[in-house]
């Protein structure tokens, strides 16, 4: 596999080998900067829109269903097309896919900001999700192709930490923009970030791709979109209505049939979007199962927490945003440390200890409804955040290491898709349980306890995945 840049000694006469190595290091970190900025677009728009939804709904205007799809269509497109985006990065080149994804995301953001109606905004959000599905796996694959194995864990830790910080800052910055300017400017904010990523990416010299990759599997992509769309409709309808809703169960059955058709297509396609052989690696399969457990737990827990804080504890919206800081700040500042620590102590300790700590945090949230805020919410959020900070970088690095080098884009795409699908399922199931138990606050301790149990199951997958033979 060719590297994403020419060797620095090929670009002119350097005086010493130290100059050569210094130039290579600077290029690596410039590429990392571009990847962080590009990925920030995807993560910011995954969190910032929620703050603006009430204003969007009033000004566009939008009904309840349209308001939900402003959020859901973005997640659906990310989940459905991330696999195709990863495969496309392997075939056409990770640099090319990354730059195209950044440019496409910026264009779709302008479309969002100018949207005159709710349906137009939904269409623009779909384009954002599609561009993000190209951008996100390409950024991770670029990092994997750029950094030597000895430095890769730390580099992915920086990427994970920056992603956590941008996700955390999204709602805070978005709320200020909505109050001072307009909801439309939360999308215009993406433009300077995209330009900075493109400027840093413009210095990439050389390309990284899978030379054996063939044409893209559009039929597989269509089946994935339909299967996930039916799943999203089914779970959302179950949450909104009763557990006996026949249309919801029919959509769920359809999603399972389409998922089976997708797997059959991928098994027999000459150039599948998702080569099923990649799952022959126990490490790869176990770590993706860990991803499903962790992000389903996190999304379901964090769906209910704001309702608990506002309805049961009487906090304001600004205070609720601040409550999330004990979770997001450790993620931002410690993820890079865990990436470097992995290079010293190995991944298994972090992939087990991290989920166990996160499970403890969820359990404390379930038990602490009658405790003071610092003991029942803030401290548990810090414990959960510290647990996630321990395993995010080793998990991402382990997934990429488990796949053959020619499939690094596909590997990151599968893992991104797993986290998005887990989030979608977690939110929908939490909503369905809340409907059955009479509201979000009634379901709160049960969801938190379930999140703790699911995260402990994930720790078992972390133990198995970290101990398995790597695929490379």
Secondary structure as GFF3:
##gff-version 3
##sequence-region A 1 472
A	DSSP	three_ten_helix	8	11	.	.	.	ID=ss1
A	DSSP	alpha_helix	17	47	.	.	.	ID=ss2
A	DSSP	alpha_helix	49	60	.	.	.	ID=ss3
A	DSSP	alpha_helix	64	92	.	.	.	ID=ss4
A	DSSP	alpha_helix	94	114	.	.	.	ID=ss5
A	DSSP	alpha_helix	118	146	.	.	.	ID=ss6
A	DSSP	alpha_helix	149	180	.	.	.	ID=ss7
A	DSSP	alpha_helix	185	201	.	.	.	ID=ss8
A	DSSP	alpha_helix	218	240	.	.	.	ID=ss9
A	DSSP	alpha_helix	246	268	.	.	.	ID=ss10
A	DSSP	three_ten_helix	276	280	.	.	.	ID=ss11
A	DSSP	alpha_helix	282	307	.	.	.	ID=ss12
A	DSSP	pi_helix	308	312	.	.	.	ID=ss13
A	DSSP	alpha_helix	317	323	.	.	.	ID=ss14
A	DSSP	alpha_helix	325	345	.	.	.	ID=ss15
A	DSSP	alpha_helix	347	367	.	.	.	ID=ss16
A	DSSP	alpha_helix	373	373	.	.	.	ID=ss17
A	DSSP	pi_helix	374	378	.	.	.	ID=ss18
A	DSSP	alpha_helix	379	402	.	.	.	ID=ss19
A	DSSP	three_ten_helix	405	407	.	.	.	ID=ss20
A	DSSP	alpha_helix	408	436	.	.	.	ID=ss21
A	DSSP	alpha_helix	440	467	.	.	.	ID=ss22
###
